[in-house]
Amino acid sequence: MPHGVHRKQARTYRPDSPELYERAKEAAAAVGSDMNSHLNAFLRWLTRETDELPPRPPAPGAGESPES
């Protein structure tokens, strides 16, 4: 395939803020994924191709016992 020619047309995702995008990249990496894989998995769930949502990392502080 010639340089610059792709099999699939590029789609542009514009997050609400650069910070949101960075947090999403970090969250995807925390579960061993990347943005492309995670967005595709979410779109498959959204269109009912699957019933399985992509994983997300635990909430901050999850699993910690409350302080007394």
N, C-alpha and C positions, 0 to 999 in steps of 0.2 A: 504494500500500500504506500503510495507516495507520501512524503513528509507533509504534514499539515492537513491530510485528508483523514477523516475519521469515519468509522462505520455508523456511529450514532450522533445525531445532532446534539450539540451542546444546549443545555438548559441552564438558565441563570437563577440561582436562589439568592435572594437579598434579605438577610436577617434584619430584624428591627434595629440592631446595634452591633458594632464590632465586638462588644463585650459578650453579648449573647452567643455569637458565633464561636468565640474562643472558649467559653464555658461548655458549649455543645461539643466541640472538638475534644476537650479534656474529658468530658463524660463518656464519649464514645471510646476514647483510648483506654479509659479506666476499665472497660468491659471487654477489651481486646478487639475493638472494632475501629472503623473510621467513618467519616461523615458520609461518604458515598454509600457504603454498605448500610449504614443506619437509616439514611433517608429512603433508600430503596425498600428496606424492610418495612418501614412505616407506611410507605405508599402501597405496598402489597396488603398490609393490614387494612388500610383505609378503603381500598377498593374491594375488600372481602375476598381477596385471593388466598388469604390465610387468616386464622384467628389468633395468631401468635404475634404479640407486640415485640419489638426488639428490646433487649435487656437495658436496664439503666443501673447506674451504681447506687449503692445504698445512700440514704439521706445522711448528711453530716451528723455525726453523733449517734447514728443508729447502732444498736447493739451495746451501747454503753449504759451502765447502770446509773440511775438518777442519784445525784448527790443528796445526802441527808443533812 
